[in-house]
Amino acid sequence: MNVENLVILIVEDHSVRESLEQLVERRPNVDVISADNFFSAAIWINAVPRIDLLLCDFLLPGQMTGVDVADVAVLSHPAIAVVIISSDARSEIAGMRDTYAFIRKPFVGQQLSAHIDKAFLKLHPLTKPIL
């Protein structure tokens, strides 16, 4: 992973994860890692020295949720930006924190790009985001 690149962890089931990866990988200066459940996400969270942005579905296989992934990620990477993705309304998501951003499914690429831009500016505050 390039130190200058934005590191994004995508946690989502396989079909949606592939679409998210394709959208994100089109952008320059981005390294993408991905997982399909809480446990594989936790391995990445503990193995990677820096994660700048977490894009995570609320509903994951097993009993752990996207909020659980986010809570673990924030402990290891306090500067991480978190975006929870769900087809439910934000108010219906158990344990949702005010500090976590939210995108409701279905969404357009511009909504995702806005969160990537914010994370990029946090990593490189004097640089304009590359669209």
C-alpha positions in Angstrom: 0.0 0.0 0.0 1.2 3.4 -0.9 1.6 5.8 2.1 0.0 8.7 0.1 -3.0 6.7 -1.0 -6.4 6.7 0.8 -6.9 3.2 2.3 -10.5 2.1 2.2 -12.0 -1.0 3.8 -15.2 -2.2 2.2 -17.3 -4.7 4.2 -20.3 -6.0 2.3 -21.7 -9.2 0.9 -20.1 -10.5 -2.3 -22.4 -9.0 -5.0 -22.6 -5.5 -3.6 -19.0 -5.5 -2.5 -17.8 -6.1 -6.0 -19.8 -3.2 -7.3 -18.5 -0.9 -4.5 -14.9 -2.1 -5.3 -15.4 -1.2 -8.9 -16.7 2.3 -8.1 -14.0 3.0 -5.6 -11.1 1.5 -7.7 -11.9 3.9 -10.6 -10.5 6.7 -8.4 -6.8 7.5 -8.4 -4.7 7.3 -5.2 -6.9 4.7 -3.5 -6.0 1.3 -2.0 -9.0 -0.9 -1.5 -9.2 -3.9 0.9 -12.4 -5.8 1.4 -14.2 -8.3 3.6 -17.5 -10.1 3.6 -18.1 -10.5 7.3 -17.1 -9.2 10.8 -14.3 -11.6 11.3 -12.5 -11.1 8.0 -12.9 -7.3 8.6 -11.4 -7.6 12.1 -8.4 -9.3 10.6 -7.8 -6.4 8.2 -8.5 -3.9 10.9 -5.8 -5.4 13.1 -3.3 -6.1 10.3 -3.2 -2.8 8.4 -1.4 0.1 10.0 -3.8 2.7 8.6 -7.4 2.7 7.4 -8.8 6.0 6.3 -12.4 5.1 5.4 -14.7 2.2 6.3 -17.6 1.5 3.9 -19.7 -1.1 5.7 -23.1 -2.6 5.2 -25.2 -2.8 8.4 -26.4 -6.3 7.8 -23.6 -8.9 7.7 -23.6 -12.7 7.8 -23.6 -13.9 11.4 -24.6 -12.0 14.5 -22.3 -9.0 14.2 -23.4 -5.9 12.4 -21.7 -3.1 10.5 -21.9 -1.0 13.6 -19.9 -3.7 15.4 -17.3 -3.6 12.7 -17.2 0.3 12.9 -16.8 0.2 16.7 -13.8 -2.2 16.4 -12.3 -0.1 13.6 -12.5 3.1 15.5 -10.7 1.5 18.5 -7.7 0.5 16.3 -7.9 3.5 13.9 -9.3 6.5 15.8 -9.0 8.8 12.7 -11.1 6.5 10.5 -14.1 7.9 8.7 -17.1 5.5 8.9 -20.0 5.1 6.5 -22.7 2.7 7.3 -24.8 1.5 4.3 -28.3 0.1 4.7 -31.6 -0.2 3.0 -33.2 0.6 6.4 -33.6 4.2 7.6 -30.8 5.5 9.8 -33.2 5.8 12.7 -33.8 2.0 12.5 -30.2 1.0 12.8 -29.4 -0.4 16.3 -26.3 1.2 17.9 -25.8 3.8 15.2 -23.4 6.5 16.4 -23.8 10.2 15.6 -20.2 10.2 14.3 -20.9 7.6 11.7 -22.1 8.8 8.3 -24.9 6.9 6.6 -25.9 6.1 3.0 -29.3 4.5 2.3 -29.6 1.9 -0.4 -30.0 2.3 -3.3 -27.6 5.1 -3.7 -25.8 6.9 -6.5 -22.0 7.1 -7.0 -22.0 10.8 -6.1 -23.0 10.0 -2.5 -20.1 7.6 -2.2 -17.7 10.0 -3.9 -18.6 12.8 -1.4 -17.5 10.5 1.5 -14.3 9.5 -0.3 -13.5 13.1 -1.0 -13.9 14.0 2.7 -11.6 11.2 3.8 -9.0 12.2 1.1 -9.1 15.8 2.4 -8.6 14.6 5.9 -5.5 12.6 4.8 -4.2 15.4 2.6 -5.7 18.7 3.9 -3.8 20.9 1.5 -4.7 18.9 -1.6 -7.9 19.2 -3.7 -9.7 15.8 -4.1 -9.2 14.1 -7.4 -12.6 13.5 -9.0 
